[in-house]
Amino acid sequence: MRRLIPTLALCSVAHAAYAQADAASSSAQIYGLVDVFAGSMQRSDEAGRTKVLNGGGMTTSFWGVRGAESLGGGLQAQFALESFFQPDSGTFGRNTTDPYFSRNAWVGLAGGFGQLALGRQTNPLFVASGAFNPFGTSLQFSPVMLHTWQPTYNRAVLGDSVWSNAVQYTSPTFAGLRANVLYGLGEVTDRDSVRNLNLTVNYAAGNFAAAVSVQQARTGPGFTTTISRQDAAFIGASYDFKVVQVYGQLQRTRTPDIRTTADTAQLGAAVPVGPGRFMASVARTQRKVEPATETNRTTWAVGYDHFLSKRTDLYAVYMRDRITGFDSSGSVGVGVRHRF
């Protein structure tokens, strides 16, 4: 018994040391964002106005869990599980078709070679289109994001902003350049051509940033038995002059099955004012359907984003929308956004 006690004590110390070392090599955190706004909304092609209390005025609300474990030699295992939700009603997802982990659900490895991730992942084209306008990824008040991604605005890009069954490689940053390749398997029996593919290259140096993104999509929301493919190309840039940051982007989508081409241009600016910034942006989309149909949509917005702290801000936005054949209509919203 006297010999057993020191042995047990030694095992206990060893186990505690192992647990401490294991904890030091791995980490996990819960995080997210809640965004709610009140407003009066009307598109140009809507007959009436709607007073709303909605989520996602500037950023779609979400929560998530992410973590990493050191595997030695500079190699890490990483994961992220993220779910959109609607804080105005407490409903998970952006809509009734969303899966539970609708924003991201992936696991991968990262190291000197870059990162390789497998699972449901955010489309780099969505990230780029949100990065090069002053209203970010807002799907309520950012003119170019509405034109590009919002179904109610006859979005230019088909498919979701998040791709399921996807493999993504992200390169290391070299001389300011970083590349992403995202491949989404369609998982259709005997039809390997039903898949999505995106290539995005980002560049950042000093006050200048730019991105180029091209993709071909064949599966996801918006694709039907009569629409089987869409090609998209994007270029965006920004420059921070300190007194003002300017943004610009150009996009083109081609949907051969319905002989439609959509060209979108956006210009924007953000000016630091007090503990926040003044924002302005205008986007115009020209949509051509062969042989002779053409429509134009122009949407502009102005707003102020006031930071109460690094994690909490208040915002107010006015937006104006006009489409061919309809009168212009305005929308206004005020909201609060909190990060945790």
Buried (B, 14 or more C-beta within 10 A) or exposed (E): EEEEEEEEEEEEEEEEEEEEEEEEEBEEEEEBBBBBBBBEBBBBBBEEEEEBEBBBBBBBBBBBBBBBBBBEEEEBBBBBBBBBBBBBEEBBBBEEEBBEBBBBBBBBBBEEEBBBBBBBBBBBBBBBBBBBBBBBBBBBBBBBBBBBBBEEBBBBBBBBBBBBBBBBBBBEEEEEEBBBBBBBBBEEEEEEEBBBBBBBBBBBEEEEBBBBBBBBBBBBEBBEEEBBBBBBBBBBBBBBEEEEBBBBBEBBBBBEEEEBBBBBBBBBBBBEEEEBBBBBBBBBBBBBBEEEEEBBBBBBBBBBBBBEEEEBBBBBBBBBBBBBEBEEBBBBBBBBBBBE
